[in-house]
Each structure stands twice: as structure tokens, then as C-alpha cells.
Amino acid sequence: MRCGNCGAEIDNGMTSCPYCGATVRYMGQSNNSWQQGGWSGQNTDFNQGYQNPSYQSQWNNYNDASGFKSQAIALVLNFFLGTLGVHRFYLGKIGTGIIWLLTLGVFGIGYFVDFIRLLFNKMKDKKGRPLIPCSIGIRVLFAILAVGMIIFYVFVASVLISTSTLTITTWDGQGNVNETVIGGDTDVDTNIALEYEDDTPSDDAYTDNEQDTSSGYSEQDDVENEQATTVTSGVVYDNNGIKVELISYGVSEWGDLQLGLRLTNNTNEALDFISTDTSINGYMFDELFMYETVGAGETVDGGIHCNLDELTDHGITEVADIGFSIELSDSEYNTVDIIGPFSFETDNAATYDYDSRPHGDVLFDQQGITIEVLGYTPKADDTGINVLFYIENGYTDTVTFNQDYSYLNGIEYTDDLIYLKLNPGEKTIYSLSFYDEDMGAMGLTPRAPFELVLQLSCYDTSYSSVAELPEMTVSVG
């Protein structure tokens, strides 16, 4: 039988509805008894009332089970589509349903409140009628789902806010892929221990034992000894109205490796702060970049940064140090000054082996110029492969390396060409990219073995040839 007040299924013989608390008029079966929807017996007043047209209409409305809404259905709609107000549309509450739809469940608060009310069957439909209750098991199930959802969101938020390690996939020089875990922290730590080494001449730095007490480090007169000073954060350059402060190091919210710098320009003109001669672990690394425009009298928080995929594509598995200089240029792109070089060591520097380097097949090693092919690795974004080269300048002058041409299986390839400059003593790991889309357009099978033929030239600052480099052939795959 059903409760005449809320329409819920109840057991015969019950004197009150366990769901809504209404008294059940049950007088037992007799020849003249009438029983329908939970109301039965010989109650003369009730039977007379039932004959009243207005009461009969109301009774039919409540007694018709198809007119009642289901708590179970409302719970399902609220749990999965509650922020869109679908459960309120189901209950006939069109106006508040539209509000829920436009505000995503009143910014999530209304969604949560409705879920609790539905879970304990405290919501009614538009006509004020209670919902047909669902079983205790269904309600317990939804409660468990809600708790699980909360735990999941808390876990995802904690991962996005802070992660202690960073996994980078890299190469072993033979085309094999390994996974290496390096330290990282998405929540940038401004107190991470860094080593600061400044090669700036003494007239461009603190002199006469001048000390910046706010940053906790002092610069002695003899800066040419290049003694490293440990700083947690603070001023690393302050001269001629230009100040550079170290403020953070880590992985930014955009997934970039970033050395955070606060740049202050107290001159009378706007200046561009542009990174130059950037390096990681002693290897020149152009993908490490900064370009910040700072107005006269202004301070900007910026920094040196690069995408983590670039580290992977160059086979860098850990960051021990970051080196760079800063070029200052005016609005007409004239170089005003170059400050630095600066070198910052991370905690990995203590264990990093600076005496070793990756080795591969030697393509050229004469007149101070060394070129080796190290192997290949899939691109981090899985759009192709990278062929990695070790290039070192042991010549006495800055050398520019330029790729004249390259062929893949006899077909000319012009989509990615080598062009770089190395100062004396500098080295780099250069990544030459071959994209699947480009390979397919050339009629080649992406990532299938191929033969790379390339011709490089190298010249010094006077544009004189440093060495006659031979045509180089590399088998990939």
C-alpha cells in the first residue's frame, strides 16, 4: 500500500508513514471498506470527505503515483548534472533551474546544498509534494560517491599545487628511451639553496665591502676570484640604476622551468632585459630565454624560463646550474649594456659530474672544432624525432656554425637547419628535429630508418672559414 500523504510504499498495518510521519488511517478490511493508496476502513467522515468534489480532486492528485517525483532520479540528475540545474527542472522548478544553469549551481554552493537535501529527502516538487523515497542502499551509495568525488578533487588539487619530482624521458645515445626522475616543485620555493657566481667586473658590482643586508649576502672587493656565495634569495646585481634580484626557482604553473628574477629599472628610459649566452650544466642552451620590457622607474617580476619538453628533446635529465648574461637595449633596439655573466647552481650541483659528457660517433674533430652525433630520441610531444649532436668550440674566436644543406634518403630537407654561435670554450647539445608530418609530405615513412646527409660551414667573427667541414652522413634508426 501507499502513504496517502507522500505516496511512498509502506507496509500493511503501519499506523504512521516512516518517511513523512503522516498518520495512516487503516481500519482493516470489511464488506463496506474502501482501500486505495494507503487509505482504508469504515471511517464515515473520511468516506464522506472523499465524496466532496474539491477534496476528491486533491486526493486524486496525491493518490496518483505518476504525479510524484522520484528521490532516486532527482539524486542522479543532481549528482551528475546538478550544476546545470537539471534536477530542479525535473522537479518542475523552472525558475530556479534557470538560475542554477546560468550560475553553475550558484557557483557550486547551491549544487552542494541541493545534494544534501535530496540525500535526506528534504526537497519537494513544485507543488510542495514530497519525493517518492528511494531505498537506504541507494542513498548510502550516493553518499559514498560524494565522498569519493571530494577525495578525488582534493588529490588532483594537491598534485597541481605541489609535486616533489619531475619525470623526464630521455635518450641513452643509442636511440633507446629511458625515464629519469629529477627534483622539481610546482609550488615555486623562494628559499631553495642556490649558488650564485658573478663574473661581473668589480666596478659593476658591490665594492669596498658594501653589503646588502636585506638579501643576506655581501660582495668583496676581489670579485675576480669568482668565489661562489650561497644565497636563498636576494640582490645579485645593483649598479647604474639597474637591479636584478633572485626570487624563485622551480617549475611554473605553465609547466616551464623558471629561474624567477625581479628586474628594476631606475634609469630615465624604458629598457628591454634580454637573456643572452644562456646555458644549462655548462652547455649553451638557446631555448632558455627571457625578454622583459621594464619602464623607467618600474619593477617587473620575470625570469629565465624554458619549456620542459625542450629539456627532454636535448637529453637533459637534471639541472645542476643555469648560466646567462642580460643584454639591456633601448626602444630603438640599441644595446645599452650587457651585464653578467651570472651562474646559479641548484642543489643537484653537489652530485653532478661536470667532468663527463655524452659521447657519440665523431663526425669532425680538428682545429679545435668537435662535432659528434649522439643518437636520436622521440620528441617529447610525440610529433617526430630529434637527432642530437655534440658541438664544441675549442677555437680561439667565436665560431658560427651554419647548415648549408641536408638530405633525407636523397631528398632535400629544409624544415630545420643548424645555426648557432659558440664562444671560445663553449659547447652545446644541438637537437635537429624531424617531424612526422614533414616526413610524410616528403613521401618518407615517419620514424622509419633513414640516411641523413648534411653539410656545415663554420666561420669566425671576421667571416673567415675556421675549418673545411666535410659532408657528413648519419644513419638514423
Secondary structure, DSSP 8 states (H G I E B T S, - for coil): -B-TTT--B--TT-SB-TTT--B-------TT-EEETTEEE--HHHHHHHHSHHHHHHHHHHH-GGGS-BHHHHHHHHHHHGGGTHHHHHTT-HHHHHHHHHHHHHHTHHHHHHHHHHHTT--B-TTS-B-B---HHHHHHHHHHHHHHHHHHHHHHHHHH--SEEEEEEE-SSS-EEEEEEE--SS-BTT--EEEEE---GGGS--TT-EETTTTEE--S-GGG---EEESSEEEEEETTEEEEEEEEEE-TTSEEEEEEEEEE-SSS-EEEEEEEEEETTEE-TTSB-EEEE-TTEEEEEEEEEEHHHHHHTT-----EEEEEEEEE-TT--EEEEEEEEEEE-GGGGT--TT-----EEEEEETTEEEEEEEEEE-TTSSEEEEEEEEEE-SSS-EEEEEEEEEETTEE--SS--EEEE-TT-EEEEEEEEEHHHHHHTT--TTS-EEEEEEEEEE-TTS-EEE----EEEEE-
